[in-house]
Structures are given as structure tokens and as C-alpha cells.
Amino acid sequence: MNKNIETIIRDGMAEGKTFAEINEALEAAGSNVRLNANRTGNALLYTGTGSLDPVTVVDGKLTNGDG
């Protein structure tokens, strides 16, 4: 079964997996996207650069992208 990146991350987070465990699943699926625990934020933004960037979202609005 080949899951997409969003599903792997969403399911992994919902299941309480660590970033390392989610990164392993991403690698196994052939993705070059990796989560980085050293970056902060409460959401991940896909910008098409090959990585998900941590950002802060409040009331559905992007308030900071400095993650």
C-alpha cells in the first residue's frame, strides 16, 4: 500500500508516533520529505520545495512562518 505524504504524517501524528518513526514511514514510501523536531510551529506548510515547513496558525490564519 502506497500512502501519500499527507496521510503518512497525519496518521502518524494521530497515532502518537515520533518524528523518527514518521520519517521512516516517509522514506519507505519513497518520499524525500522529513520532519525536523528542531523546528517549531503548530502546523506544516507544503511549499513545493520538498520539505514541510513548520508554521504557526491561529484561528485558521497563518501568523508566522519563521519555524
MODELLER restraints for C-alpha pairs under 7 A, 6 or more apart:
rsr = mdl.restraints
at = mdl.atoms
rsr.add(forms.Gaussian(group=physical.xy_distance, feature=features.Distance(at['CA:2:A'], at['CA:29:A']), mean=6.30, stdev=0.5))
rsr.add(forms.Gaussian(group=physical.xy_distance, feature=features.Distance(at['CA:3:A'], at['CA:29:A']), mean=6.93, stdev=0.5))
rsr.add(forms.Gaussian(group=physical.xy_distance, feature=features.Distance(at['CA:5:A'], at['CA:26:A']), mean=6.70, stdev=0.5))
rsr.add(forms.Gaussian(group=physical.xy_distance, feature=features.Distance(at['CA:8:A'], at['CA:25:A']), mean=6.97, stdev=0.5))
rsr.add(forms.Gaussian(group=physical.xy_distance, feature=features.Distance(at['CA:8:A'], at['CA:26:A']), mean=6.79, stdev=0.5))
rsr.add(forms.Gaussian(group=physical.xy_distance, feature=features.Distance(at['CA:9:A'], at['CA:22:A']), mean=6.40, stdev=0.5))
rsr.add(forms.Gaussian(group=physical.xy_distance, feature=features.Distance(at['CA:12:A'], at['CA:22:A']), mean=5.86, stdev=0.5))
rsr.add(forms.Gaussian(group=physical.xy_distance, feature=features.Distance(at['CA:19:A'], at['CA:35:A']), mean=5.96, stdev=0.5))
rsr.add(forms.Gaussian(group=physical.xy_distance, feature=features.Distance(at['CA:19:A'], at['CA:37:A']), mean=6.72, stdev=0.5))
rsr.add(forms.Gaussian(group=physical.xy_distance, feature=features.Distance(at['CA:23:A'], at['CA:34:A']), mean=5.43, stdev=0.5))
rsr.add(forms.Gaussian(group=physical.xy_distance, feature=features.Distance(at['CA:23:A'], at['CA:35:A']), mean=6.36, stdev=0.5))
rsr.add(forms.Gaussian(group=physical.xy_distance, feature=features.Distance(at['CA:26:A'], at['CA:33:A']), mean=6.85, stdev=0.5))
rsr.add(forms.Gaussian(group=physical.xy_distance, feature=features.Distance(at['CA:32:A'], at['CA:50:A']), mean=6.62, stdev=0.5))
rsr.add(forms.Gaussian(group=physical.xy_distance, feature=features.Distance(at['CA:33:A'], at['CA:50:A']), mean=5.76, stdev=0.5))
rsr.add(forms.Gaussian(group=physical.xy_distance, feature=features.Distance(at['CA:33:A'], at['CA:51:A']), mean=4.85, stdev=0.5))
rsr.add(forms.Gaussian(group=physical.xy_distance, feature=features.Distance(at['CA:33:A'], at['CA:52:A']), mean=6.84, stdev=0.5))
rsr.add(forms.Gaussian(group=physical.xy_distance, feature=features.Distance(at['CA:34:A'], at['CA:51:A']), mean=6.50, stdev=0.5))
rsr.add(forms.Gaussian(group=physical.xy_distance, feature=features.Distance(at['CA:39:A'], at['CA:54:A']), mean=6.58, stdev=0.5))
rsr.add(forms.Gaussian(group=physical.xy_distance, feature=features.Distance(at['CA:39:A'], at['CA:67:A']), mean=5.47, stdev=0.5))
rsr.add(forms.Gaussian(group=physical.xy_distance, feature=features.Distance(at['CA:40:A'], at['CA:54:A']), mean=5.97, stdev=0.5))
rsr.add(forms.Gaussian(group=physical.xy_distance, feature=features.Distance(at['CA:40:A'], at['CA:67:A']), mean=5.02, stdev=0.5))
rsr.add(forms.Gaussian(group=physical.xy_distance, feature=features.Distance(at['CA:41:A'], at['CA:54:A']), mean=4.84, stdev=0.5))
rsr.add(forms.Gaussian(group=physical.xy_distance, feature=features.Distance(at['CA:41:A'], at['CA:55:A']), mean=4.63, stdev=0.5))
rsr.add(forms.Gaussian(group=physical.xy_distance, feature=features.Distance(at['CA:41:A'], at['CA:56:A']), mean=4.87, stdev=0.5))
rsr.add(forms.Gaussian(group=physical.xy_distance, feature=features.Distance(at['CA:41:A'], at['CA:67:A']), mean=5.82, stdev=0.5))
rsr.add(forms.Gaussian(group=physical.xy_distance, feature=features.Distance(at['CA:42:A'], at['CA:54:A']), mean=6.86, stdev=0.5))
rsr.add(forms.Gaussian(group=physical.xy_distance, feature=features.Distance(at['CA:42:A'], at['CA:55:A']), mean=6.19, stdev=0.5))
rsr.add(forms.Gaussian(group=physical.xy_distance, feature=features.Distance(at['CA:42:A'], at['CA:56:A']), mean=5.17, stdev=0.5))
rsr.add(forms.Gaussian(group=physical.xy_distance, feature=features.Distance(at['CA:42:A'], at['CA:57:A']), mean=6.58, stdev=0.5))
rsr.add(forms.Gaussian(group=physical.xy_distance, feature=features.Distance(at['CA:43:A'], at['CA:54:A']), mean=5.66, stdev=0.5))
rsr.add(forms.Gaussian(group=physical.xy_distance, feature=features.Distance(at['CA:43:A'], at['CA:55:A']), mean=5.36, stdev=0.5))
rsr.add(forms.Gaussian(group=physical.xy_distance, feature=features.Distance(at['CA:43:A'], at['CA:56:A']), mean=6.00, stdev=0.5))
rsr.add(forms.Gaussian(group=physical.xy_distance, feature=features.Distance(at['CA:43:A'], at['CA:57:A']), mean=6.55, stdev=0.5))
rsr.add(forms.Gaussian(group=physical.xy_distance, feature=features.Distance(at['CA:44:A'], at['CA:52:A']), mean=5.50, stdev=0.5))
rsr.add(forms.Gaussian(group=physical.xy_distance, feature=features.Distance(at['CA:44:A'], at['CA:53:A']), mean=5.32, stdev=0.5))
rsr.add(forms.Gaussian(group=physical.xy_distance, feature=features.Distance(at['CA:44:A'], at['CA:54:A']), mean=4.55, stdev=0.5))
rsr.add(forms.Gaussian(group=physical.xy_distance, feature=features.Distance(at['CA:44:A'], at['CA:55:A']), mean=5.95, stdev=0.5))
rsr.add(forms.Gaussian(group=physical.xy_distance, feature=features.Distance(at['CA:45:A'], at['CA:52:A']), mean=5.33, stdev=0.5))
rsr.add(forms.Gaussian(group=physical.xy_distance, feature=features.Distance(at['CA:45:A'], at['CA:53:A']), mean=5.02, stdev=0.5))
rsr.add(forms.Gaussian(group=physical.xy_distance, feature=features.Distance(at['CA:45:A'], at['CA:54:A']), mean=6.20, stdev=0.5))
rsr.add(forms.Gaussian(group=physical.xy_distance, feature=features.Distance(at['CA:45:A'], at['CA:55:A']), mean=6.56, stdev=0.5))
rsr.add(forms.Gaussian(group=physical.xy_distance, feature=features.Distance(at['CA:46:A'], at['CA:52:A']), mean=4.81, stdev=0.5))
rsr.add(forms.Gaussian(group=physical.xy_distance, feature=features.Distance(at['CA:46:A'], at['CA:53:A']), mean=6.44, stdev=0.5))
rsr.add(forms.Gaussian(group=physical.xy_distance, feature=features.Distance(at['CA:53:A'], at['CA:67:A']), mean=6.91, stdev=0.5))
rsr.add(forms.Gaussian(group=physical.xy_distance, feature=features.Distance(at['CA:54:A'], at['CA:65:A']), mean=6.94, stdev=0.5))
rsr.add(forms.Gaussian(group=physical.xy_distance, feature=features.Distance(at['CA:54:A'], at['CA:67:A']), mean=5.04, stdev=0.5))
rsr.add(forms.Gaussian(group=physical.xy_distance, feature=features.Distance(at['CA:55:A'], at['CA:64:A']), mean=5.73, stdev=0.5))
rsr.add(forms.Gaussian(group=physical.xy_distance, feature=features.Distance(at['CA:55:A'], at['CA:65:A']), mean=4.56, stdev=0.5))
rsr.add(forms.Gaussian(group=physical.xy_distance, feature=features.Distance(at['CA:55:A'], at['CA:66:A']), mean=6.70, stdev=0.5))
rsr.add(forms.Gaussian(group=physical.xy_distance, feature=features.Distance(at['CA:55:A'], at['CA:67:A']), mean=5.55, stdev=0.5))
rsr.add(forms.Gaussian(group=physical.xy_distance, feature=features.Distance(at['CA:56:A'], at['CA:62:A']), mean=6.00, stdev=0.5))
rsr.add(forms.Gaussian(group=physical.xy_distance, feature=features.Distance(at['CA:56:A'], at['CA:63:A']), mean=5.65, stdev=0.5))
rsr.add(forms.Gaussian(group=physical.xy_distance, feature=features.Distance(at['CA:56:A'], at['CA:64:A']), mean=5.13, stdev=0.5))
rsr.add(forms.Gaussian(group=physical.xy_distance, feature=features.Distance(at['CA:56:A'], at['CA:65:A']), mean=6.51, stdev=0.5))
rsr.add(forms.Gaussian(group=physical.xy_distance, feature=features.Distance(at['CA:57:A'], at['CA:63:A']), mean=5.60, stdev=0.5))
